Amino acid sequence: MSESKKADNKAEELVGKVKETVGRTVGNEKLEAEGRAEQGKANVKQAGEKIKDAFKS
């Protein structure tokens, strides 16, 4: 996986964690769910890149 994609996916995951935490702290369920969704999307992207890397080797 290219380093820039790896960093982008990790950054997206961190933004999702922050949104989830802030949403939980202030009682905003929509923001909390949005954060969980972003984390899930980032994890799927990371898994897809790992699969690509496995087939390149």
C-alpha positions as a printed Julia matrix, in Angstrom:
57×3 Matrix{Float64}:
   0.0     0.0    0.0
   1.36    3.39  -0.83
   2.39    5.4    2.16
   0.12    8.32   1.23
  -2.96    6.11   1.04
  -1.99    4.47   4.31
  -1.71    7.88   5.96
  -4.98    9.1    4.42
  -6.85    6.03   5.67
  -5.36    6.36   9.14
  -6.27   10.06   9.25
  -9.85    9.24   8.22
 -10.02    6.63  10.96
  -8.76    9.13  13.55
 -11.3    11.76  12.44
 -14.0     9.13  12.88
 -12.78    8.31  16.39
 -12.79   11.99  17.33
 -16.31   12.48  15.96
 -17.56    9.41  17.81
 -15.99   10.56  21.07
 -17.27   14.12  20.76
 -20.73   12.86  19.82
 -20.82   10.57  22.83
 -19.55   13.33  25.13
 -22.12   15.92  24.07
 -24.93   13.41  23.63
 -25.21   13.82  19.86
 -26.13   10.37  18.54
 -25.94   11.48  14.9
 -22.34   12.68  15.26
 -21.42    9.53  17.17
 -22.89    7.32  14.42
 -21.18    9.39  11.74
 -17.85    8.82  13.5
 -18.4     5.07  13.67
 -19.31    5.04   9.97
 -16.14    6.92   9.03
 -14.04    4.49  11.04
 -15.7     1.56   9.31
 -15.15    3.08   5.89
 -11.48    3.68   6.66
 -11.05    0.12   7.91
 -12.61   -1.27   4.72
 -10.25    0.86   2.62
  -7.27   -0.37   4.64
  -8.34   -3.98   4.18
  -8.76   -3.47   0.43
  -5.27   -2.0    0.17
  -3.82   -4.91   2.15
  -5.48   -7.38  -0.21
  -4.04   -5.52  -3.2
  -0.6    -5.67  -1.6
  -0.93   -9.4   -0.97
  -1.64  -10.06  -4.64
   1.24   -7.83  -5.77
   3.77   -9.84  -3.76
